[in-house]
Amino acid sequence: MVTDSESRQILLLEDFVLDPTLNDEIKFDVLQFIFDDHHLLLANFWKTISVVIKNRSFTFVPYALYEEESIGNYLNYNASLDPNSEDVMLTYHKHLDMVNVFAFPVKLRELVTAIYPGRKIIFQHQSSCLINGTFLNNAPEMRDFTIYIDRFGLHILVMDDKKLLFYNQYIIHQFGEYQKYMRMAAASFNFDFEKDTVNLYGYLGKNTPHFAEFKKFLPHLSLGGRPNNLNFSYIFDELLDHQYFDMYSSELLRN
């Protein structure tokens, strides 16, 4: 995704789908090929480069409990860390009083820093993008139940009055697990699907079988919109507004 930093306009968006059965080494080779074969990616005139990782190696630490000397231990609560192949990185969520501690592949970090020497590079985690995007859309004194349907999973976010109450992501093996995880989160925060609106983002639309099934237990399901601090040219009219919410929201972490 390419953004004009002054006009905040999204100029270009490309999407490459990698076979999920490929191992990490082959995926890295494919990524290297995409860089080498691309007409823009190897240019070194970008003001800022953001790299977003999607993995399950992350944890959120409240500011009050965060200690920099313990950074290597935080991930042990949620995932294993291989210090030989992974770096530990941080995203500070000042408006939410927490830190996102996540693992980032060393090979990918080395690839990006070699391609863009001397440039400002921001490493992010997909969860931080989704949280910041939801925070922006959450109105004061309002509660929001938001779901993001990923290609291979489900993200659930609950916000109340600009405060994050809940975030988690789930791997989905059977369709019934969508409803299971949504109802578990709703029950924890007294959301009533018969009365309350659920915001939907991700890779499905109103004419898909998944959406029709969701409507059976989510009667007030509403498709979310794009972040209102970004501008889009007419070319993006071909894309549904609720798609690529994580990519659009990555712009919120640049500053």
Buried (B, 14 or more C-beta within 10 A) or exposed (E): BEBEEEEEBBBEBEEEEEEEEEEEEEBBEEBEEEEEEEEEBEEEEBEBBBBBBBBEBBBBBEEEEBEEEEBEEBBEEBBEBEEEEBBBBBBBBEEBEBBBBBBBBBBBBEBBBEBBEEBEBBBBBBBBBBBBBBBBBBEEEEBBBBBBBBEEBBBBBBBBEBEBBBBEBBEBEEEEBBBEBBEEBBEEEEBEBEEBBBBBBBBBEEEEEBBEBBEEBBEBBEBBEBBEEBBBEEEBEEEBBBBBBBBBBBBBBBE
